[in-house]
């Protein structure tokens, strides 16, 4: 971990809060390279009517455009929630070096999100992925995103 990890995760959390304010689900992701923020995005599934537009995938798409490459090696992705299997796969294929996440897939499922129970550790092992994984980082702050979302959404299940 480096001295700025907390700052980058807080940026992802703030972006998730903005997403909730815009009617999206409470997920945010920030991609950093060489201690420089490349992009910080929130989930845009409902805005784009695109079930694949999770915060991590949206951030990867935007980072690739900004950097002019599909190779995001040496980048770190900070995600408010453990990336789902789809997002983990995109992270792997983009060659992102490290994932830092707040809440777990189980936490998201416990509050009503439709999750697949395949952890990043399992994905890493099964896929022989070199990505480094750091979980439960600023977990309480990330859990608060679920509470905020459910207060605004009247506890709907998504």
C-alpha positions in Angstrom: 0.0 0.0 0.0 1.2 3.5 -0.6 0.5 6.8 1.2 -2.2 7.9 -1.3 -4.3 4.7 -1.3 -6.8 6.2 1.2 -7.1 9.3 -0.9 -7.8 7.3 -4.1 -10.4 5.1 -2.4 -12.1 8.1 -1.0 -12.3 9.5 -4.5 -14.0 6.3 -5.6 -16.4 6.5 -2.7 -17.3 10.1 -3.5 -17.8 9.2 -7.2 -20.2 6.4 -6.0 -22.1 9.0 -3.9 -22.5 11.1 -7.1 -23.8 8.1 -8.9 -26.4 7.5 -6.3 -27.4 11.2 -6.5 -27.9 10.7 -10.3 -30.0 7.6 -9.7 -27.4 4.9 -10.2 -26.4 2.1 -7.9 -23.7 2.8 -5.2 -20.5 1.7 -6.9 -17.5 3.7 -7.8 -14.0 3.0 -9.2 -10.8 5.0 -9.6 -7.9 4.0 -11.8 -4.4 5.3 -10.9 -1.1 5.0 -12.7 2.2 6.3 -11.3 0.4 8.1 -8.5 -1.7 10.0 -11.0 -5.5 9.6 -11.2 -6.4 8.5 -14.8 -10.2 8.3 -14.3 -12.8 8.0 -11.5 -16.2 6.7 -12.5 -19.4 5.4 -11.1 -21.8 2.8 -12.2 -23.9 3.9 -15.2 -26.0 0.7 -15.8 -29.4 2.5 -15.6 -28.2 5.7 -17.4 -26.9 3.7 -20.4 -29.3 0.8 -20.1 -26.2 -1.4 -20.3 -25.9 -4.2 -17.7 -22.2 -4.3 -18.3 -21.6 -0.6 -17.3 -20.4 -1.4 -13.8 -18.2 1.2 -12.3 -15.0 -0.8 -12.9 -15.8 -1.6 -16.6 -16.9 2.1 -17.1 -13.6 3.2 -15.6 -11.5 0.7 -17.7 -13.3 1.9 -20.9 -12.5 5.6 -20.1 -8.9 4.9 -19.0 -8.2 3.0 -22.2 -9.6 5.9 -24.2 -7.6 8.5 -22.2 -4.4 6.6 -22.4 -4.9 5.3 -26.0 -4.2 1.7 -25.1 -6.0 -1.4 -23.9 -2.9 -2.3 -21.8 -3.4 -0.8 -18.3 -0.4 -2.5 -16.7 1.1 -0.7 -13.8 -2.4 0.7 -13.0 -4.2 0.2 -9.7 -8.0 0.1 -9.6 -9.7 1.3 -6.4 -13.3 -0.1 -6.2 -15.9 0.6 -3.5 -16.9 -3.1 -3.8 -15.1 -6.3 -4.7 -15.3 -6.5 -8.5 -17.8 -9.1 -9.8 -16.5 -11.9 -12.0 -17.2 -9.8 -15.2 -15.3 -6.8 -13.8 -12.5 -9.0 -12.5 -12.1 -10.5 -16.0 -12.0 -7.0 -17.6 -9.4 -6.0 -15.0 -7.3 -9.1 -15.8 -7.6 -8.6 -19.6 -6.6 -4.9 -19.2 -3.6 -6.1 -17.2 -4.3 -3.9 -14.3 -1.7 -4.7 -11.7 -3.6 -4.3 -8.5 -7.2 -4.2 -7.1 -8.0 -2.4 -3.9 -11.6 -2.8 -2.8 -13.9 -1.8 0.1 -16.9 -4.1 0.6 -17.1 -7.8 -0.5 -19.3 -9.5 -3.0 -21.0 -11.1 0.0 -21.7 -7.6 1.5 -23.4 -6.5 -1.7 -25.5 -9.6 -1.8 -26.5 -9.2 1.9 -28.0 -5.8 1.0 -30.0 -7.2 -1.9 -27.7 -7.0 -5.0 -27.8 -9.9 -7.4 -24.3 -11.3 -7.0 -22.4 -14.4 -8.2 -20.5 -15.9 -5.3 -17.1 -16.1 -7.0 -14.6 -14.0 -5.1 -11.6 -12.2 -6.6 -9.3 -14.6 -4.8 -11.0 -17.6 -6.5 -11.0 -15.8 -9.9 -7.3 -15.1 -9.5 -6.5 -18.7 -8.6 -8.7 -20.3 -11.3 -7.5 -17.9 -13.9 -3.8 -17.9 -12.8 -4.0 -14.1 -12.8 -1.0 -12.0 -11.6 -3.2 -9.2 -10.2 -2.6 -8.3 -6.6 -5.7 -8.0 -4.5 -6.3 -6.0 -1.3 -9.7 -6.2 0.2 -11.7 -4.6 3.0 -10.0 -1.3 2.5 -12.1 1.6 4.0 -14.8 -1.1 4.3 -17.0 0.9 6.7 -17.1 3.9 4.4 -18.0 1.7 1.5 -20.7 -0.1 3.5 -22.3 3.4 4.2 -22.8 3.7 0.4 -25.3 0.8 0.5 -27.1 2.4 3.4 -27.4 5.8 1.6 -28.6 4.0 -1.6 -31.3 2.0 0.2 -32.6 5.1 2.0 -33.0 6.8 -1.3 -34.3 3.8 -3.2 -36.8 2.7 -0.6 -35.0 -0.6 -0.2 -35.6 -2.0 -3.7 -33.7 -5.1 -4.6 -31.5 -4.9 -7.8 
